[in-house]
Amino acid sequence: MAGKGEAVLDLEAEYNNRARCPDHPVVMARWKALAEAARGAHPPVEIAYGDGPRERMDLFSAGEGRPVAVFLHGGYWQALDKSWFSGVAPALLAHGVGLAVPSYDLAPSVRLGAILAQVRAAIDAVRGLNAGAPPLVFGHSAGGHMAAAMLSEGRAGAAVAISGVFDLTPLIPTTLNTTLDLDAAEASALSVTQWPVPAGAVLDCLVGGDESPEFVRQSREMAADWAARGVQTRFEALTGLDHFTVLDPLFDADSALVRRLVKLAGHQA
């Protein structure tokens, strides 16, 4: 409870990114157009990593023996699928890095813990394509949370979290939790801020400079907390980008973000 004279943080305004960014439909339409163009130029192979209809991932191969990175999409665990994000592939393919983009079941049909289990299965399947090596895993928003989780569990060789939500407890009083149905115990258990960290882990936490103060705080504090426990972390707020346009650098083969991903994937451009 806020003390006298202390402002009460409006968590709904801080975390409801679609309401915060009224132009998001235009940006998301661009994602879809780029995705369709990418699938036309580089038709992916769909791979089943489980029995369910959404337990599928698109693989954009850069050729035999080339590393495969994994992109985990956002949508607060309750929206979107792999088809929205094929547009991420061309920039990585230009550097000889393949990409796998899994779909997963969504809340409220499954709980967040079940989604994490599906992502584990997807990452393990990619490892089999990656000469047995843990792949680079990167993700946006909810996908940033899951990328950090996969790094914590040793399933990722490195992780890049873009606009990640690492502490889930602030979501509880927001309308976003209507579908997620998180209580305090579950939100705390699934918050990756204090999950174990493996030796030699590398975690980048990026966020749009125009995102809400809470999103900037989450990335900054995640990088600081894990760095204090021995993880190699980087934090950067990308100037002029919001929660949706923060993905723009992924579509540019010459961007600093793509070059960082290529380096972390183990294939120096």
ZIVENLIN-V550325 format. One record per residue. RES is the residue in one small letter. PSI is psi in radians with two decimals (* if undefined). Layout:
# ZIVENLIN-V550325
res=RES psi=PSI
res=RES psi=PSI
This chain:
# ZIVENLIN-V550325
res=m psi=2.33
res=a psi=2.46
res=g psi=3.06
res=k psi=2.24
res=g psi=-0.03
res=e psi=2.26
res=a psi=2.47
res=v psi=2.19
res=l psi=2.23
res=d psi=1.59
res=l psi=-0.55
res=e psi=-0.82
res=a psi=-0.57
res=e psi=-0.61
res=y psi=-0.25
res=n psi=1.53
res=n psi=-0.54
res=r psi=-0.66
res=a psi=-0.59
res=r psi=-0.52
res=c psi=1.52
res=p psi=-0.32
res=d psi=0.15
res=h psi=-0.54
res=p psi=-0.60
res=v psi=-0.76
res=v psi=-0.76
res=m psi=-0.56
res=a psi=-0.61
res=r psi=-0.71
res=w psi=-0.82
res=k psi=-0.73
res=a psi=-0.74
res=l psi=-0.63
res=a psi=-0.78
res=e psi=-0.70
res=a psi=-0.70
res=a psi=-0.74
res=r psi=-0.53
res=g psi=-0.69
res=a psi=-0.54
res=h psi=1.31
res=p psi=2.17
res=p psi=2.86
res=v psi=2.23
res=e psi=2.25
res=i psi=2.30
res=a psi=2.25
res=y psi=0.05
res=g psi=-3.03
res=d psi=-0.37
res=g psi=2.74
res=p psi=-0.44
res=r psi=-0.02
res=e psi=1.16
res=r psi=2.59
res=m psi=2.62
res=d psi=2.24
res=l psi=2.11
res=f psi=1.73
res=s psi=2.43
res=a psi=0.11
res=g psi=2.76
res=e psi=2.34
res=g psi=-0.13
res=r psi=2.59
res=p psi=2.68
res=v psi=2.10
res=a psi=2.82
res=v psi=2.26
res=f psi=2.20
res=l psi=2.08
res=h psi=2.80
res=g psi=-2.74
res=g psi=0.34
res=y psi=0.64
res=w psi=0.29
res=q psi=0.18
res=a psi=2.81
res=l psi=3.03
res=d psi=-3.09
res=k psi=-0.51
res=s psi=-0.35
res=w psi=-0.31
res=f psi=0.30
res=s psi=-0.42
res=g psi=-0.22
res=v psi=-0.41
res=a psi=-0.80
res=p psi=-0.69
res=a psi=-0.67
res=l psi=-0.72
res=l psi=-0.57
res=a psi=-0.39
res=h psi=0.18
res=g psi=0.41
res=v psi=2.18
res=g psi=2.97
res=l psi=2.35
res=a psi=2.32
res=v psi=1.80
res=p psi=2.57
res=s psi=2.93
res=y psi=2.82
res=d psi=2.73
res=l psi=2.61
res=a psi=2.55
res=p psi=0.14
res=s psi=-0.47
res=v psi=2.80
res=r psi=2.87
res=l psi=-0.66
res=g psi=-0.62
res=a psi=-0.61
res=i psi=-0.75
res=l psi=-0.67
res=a psi=-0.68
res=q psi=-0.73
res=v psi=-0.67
res=r psi=-0.80
res=a psi=-0.70
res=a psi=-0.78
res=i psi=-0.72
res=d psi=-0.62
res=a psi=-0.67
res=v psi=-0.63
res=r psi=-0.62
res=g psi=-0.44
res=l psi=-0.18
res=n psi=0.63
res=a psi=0.53
res=g psi=-0.05
res=a psi=2.49
res=p psi=2.25
res=p psi=2.83
res=l psi=2.29
res=v psi=2.20
res=f psi=2.65
res=g psi=2.86
res=h psi=2.28
res=s psi=-2.01
res=a psi=-0.59
res=g psi=-0.50
res=g psi=-0.71
res=h psi=-0.82
res=m psi=-0.56
res=a psi=-0.75
res=a psi=-0.65
res=a psi=-0.74
res=m psi=-0.59
res=l psi=-0.76
res=s psi=-0.67
res=e psi=0.01
res=g psi=0.14
res=r psi=-0.37
res=a psi=2.48
res=g psi=-0.52
res=a psi=2.84
res=a psi=2.49
res=v psi=2.02
res=a psi=2.07
res=i psi=2.00
res=s psi=0.81
res=g psi=2.68
res=v psi=1.80
res=f psi=-0.63
res=d psi=2.00
res=l psi=-0.19
res=t psi=-0.58
res=p psi=-0.27
res=l psi=-0.34
res=i psi=-0.82
res=p psi=0.08
res=t psi=2.89
res=t psi=-0.36
res=l psi=-0.46
res=n psi=-0.11
res=t psi=-0.69
res=t psi=-0.69
res=l psi=-0.63
res=d psi=0.73
res=l psi=2.37
res=d psi=3.10
res=a psi=-0.73
res=a psi=-0.78
res=e psi=-0.74
res=a psi=-0.71
res=s psi=-0.77
res=a psi=-0.56
res=l psi=-0.04
res=s psi=2.16
res=v psi=-0.01
res=t psi=-0.67
res=q psi=0.30
res=w psi=2.76
res=p psi=2.66
res=v psi=2.26
res=p psi=2.66
res=a psi=2.39
res=g psi=0.16
res=a psi=2.58
res=v psi=2.13
res=l psi=2.13
res=d psi=2.29
res=c psi=1.89
res=l psi=2.64
res=v psi=2.66
res=g psi=2.39
res=g psi=-0.37
res=d psi=0.21
res=e psi=3.02
res=s psi=2.67
res=p psi=-0.58
res=e psi=-0.71
res=f psi=-0.69
res=v psi=-0.75
res=r psi=-0.78
res=q psi=-0.80
res=s psi=-0.75
res=r psi=-0.79
res=e psi=-0.61
res=m psi=-0.81
res=a psi=-0.74
res=a psi=-0.74
res=d psi=-0.78
res=w psi=-0.56
res=a psi=-0.66
res=a psi=-0.32
res=r psi=0.28
res=g psi=0.04
res=v psi=2.50
res=q psi=1.85
res=t psi=2.72
res=r psi=2.43
res=f psi=2.36
res=e psi=2.32
res=a psi=2.06
res=l psi=2.00
res=t psi=2.31
res=g psi=0.11
res=l psi=2.49
res=d psi=-2.90
res=h psi=-0.33
res=f psi=-0.81
res=t psi=-0.18
res=v psi=-0.32
res=l psi=-0.17
res=d psi=-0.74
res=p psi=-0.38
res=l psi=-0.30
res=f psi=0.04
res=d psi=1.95
res=a psi=-0.38
res=d psi=0.06
res=s psi=2.72
res=a psi=-0.61
res=l psi=-0.81
res=v psi=-0.73
res=r psi=-0.60
res=r psi=-0.75
res=l psi=-0.73
res=v psi=-0.75
res=k psi=-0.78
res=l psi=-0.49
res=a psi=-0.16
res=g psi=0.27
res=h psi=1.61
res=q psi=2.21
res=a psi=*
